[in-house]
Amino acid sequence: MQTQFNMKLITTEKEYNKALQRLDEIFDAKPKTKKGQEAELLALLIEEYEEKYYKIEAPDPITAIRIRMEEMEMKQKDLVGIIGSKGIVSEVLNKKRKLTVNMIRNLSNKLKIAAQILIQEYELNR
């Protein structure tokens, strides 16, 4: 089924859904073909609309650390030496202690988490 899509900025939810449907139809088109170029352009238009209306906020620093630990199959004890002692690791992961500049540097290097995510403010549990 071929749905026509008028190539223009996407400004409504209806246009967005139509663009997604069309992209789904031509997603596997070969690059440099007419459909391939249409798919690339649609992807850009969809991305711009999603940036504006469906922006996903970065997780707070501790959530980001926990997600990355899970991805890397790390346990809390694996952060000893990266963050500090066992007690400090526990306090940081339970939001009882803020990250320091050294902790942020070490976590960014070892866990490959962007420093911008780690320097965000977050609520301490007191």
C-alpha positions as CSV (number, residue, x, y, z in Angstrom):
1,M,0.0,0.0,0.0
2,Q,1.5,3.3,-1.0
3,T,0.5,6.4,0.9
4,Q,1.4,9.7,-0.6
5,F,3.2,12.1,1.7
6,N,3.6,15.8,0.9
7,M,7.2,16.7,1.6
8,K,7.0,19.7,4.0
9,L,7.7,20.4,7.6
10,I,5.6,18.2,9.9
11,T,3.4,20.4,12.1
12,T,0.5,18.1,13.2
13,E,0.2,14.7,14.8
14,K,-1.8,13.6,11.8
15,E,1.1,14.5,9.4
16,Y,3.5,12.9,11.8
17,N,1.6,9.6,11.8
18,K,1.3,9.7,8.0
19,A,5.0,10.3,7.7
20,L,5.8,7.4,10.0
21,Q,3.5,5.2,7.9
22,R,5.2,6.2,4.7
23,L,8.7,5.8,6.1
24,D,7.7,2.3,7.3
25,E,6.7,1.4,3.7
26,I,9.9,2.6,2.1
27,F,12.4,2.1,5.0
28,D,14.4,-0.6,3.2
29,A,14.7,1.3,-0.1
30,K,18.2,1.4,-1.6
31,P,20.1,4.6,-1.0
32,K,20.5,7.0,-3.9
33,T,17.2,5.8,-5.4
34,K,14.1,8.0,-5.5
35,K,12.5,6.0,-2.6
36,G,15.8,5.9,-0.7
37,Q,16.2,9.7,-0.9
38,E,12.5,10.1,0.1
39,A,13.2,7.8,3.1
40,E,16.2,9.9,4.2
41,L,14.2,13.2,3.9
42,L,11.2,11.7,5.8
43,A,13.5,10.5,8.6
44,L,14.9,14.0,8.9
45,L,11.4,15.6,9.0
46,I,10.3,13.0,11.6
47,E,13.4,13.6,13.7
48,E,12.8,17.3,13.7
49,Y,9.1,16.9,14.8
50,E,10.1,14.4,17.5
51,E,12.8,16.8,18.9
52,K,10.2,19.5,19.2
53,Y,7.2,17.4,20.5
54,Y,8.6,14.2,22.0
55,K,11.9,15.3,23.5
56,I,13.3,12.6,25.8
57,E,15.0,14.1,28.9
58,A,18.2,12.5,30.0
59,P,17.9,10.4,33.2
60,D,19.2,11.8,36.5
61,P,22.9,11.0,37.1
62,I,22.3,8.1,39.6
63,T,19.7,6.5,37.3
64,A,22.2,6.8,34.4
65,I,24.9,5.1,36.5
66,R,22.5,2.3,37.5
67,I,21.4,1.8,33.9
68,R,25.0,1.7,32.7
69,M,26.0,-0.7,35.5
70,E,23.2,-3.0,34.4
71,E,24.3,-2.9,30.8
72,M,27.9,-3.7,31.8
73,E,26.7,-6.4,34.3
74,M,28.4,-4.5,37.1
75,K,27.6,-4.8,40.8
76,Q,27.8,-2.0,43.4
77,K,31.1,-3.4,44.6
78,D,32.6,-2.8,41.1
79,L,32.3,1.0,41.7
80,V,34.7,0.8,44.7
81,G,37.8,2.6,43.6
82,I,36.0,4.4,40.8
83,I,33.8,6.4,43.2
84,G,35.5,5.7,46.5
85,S,35.0,3.2,49.4
86,K,32.2,0.8,49.8
87,G,30.4,3.2,52.1
88,I,30.7,6.1,49.7
89,V,29.5,4.0,46.8
90,S,26.4,3.1,48.8
91,E,25.7,6.7,49.8
92,V,26.1,7.9,46.2
93,L,23.9,5.2,44.7
94,N,21.2,5.8,47.4
95,K,21.4,9.6,46.8
96,K,22.7,10.4,50.2
97,R,25.9,12.0,48.9
98,K,26.4,14.1,45.8
99,L,28.9,13.2,43.1
100,T,32.2,15.1,43.2
101,V,34.2,16.3,40.2
102,N,36.7,13.4,40.7
103,M,33.8,10.9,40.8
104,I,32.2,12.4,37.7
105,R,35.6,12.2,35.9
106,N,36.1,8.6,36.9
107,L,32.6,7.5,36.1
108,S,32.7,9.2,32.7
109,N,35.9,7.5,31.8
110,K,35.2,4.0,33.2
111,L,31.4,3.7,32.5
112,K,31.5,5.9,29.3
113,I,28.7,8.1,30.5
114,A,28.7,11.7,29.2
115,A,29.9,14.1,31.9
116,Q,26.9,16.4,31.0
117,I,24.6,13.7,32.3
118,L,26.6,13.2,35.5
119,I,26.8,16.9,36.4
120,Q,23.0,17.4,36.4
121,E,21.4,18.4,39.7
122,Y,19.4,15.7,41.6
123,E,17.5,15.5,44.9
124,L,19.3,13.9,47.8
125,N,17.4,11.4,50.0
126,R,17.9,12.7,53.5
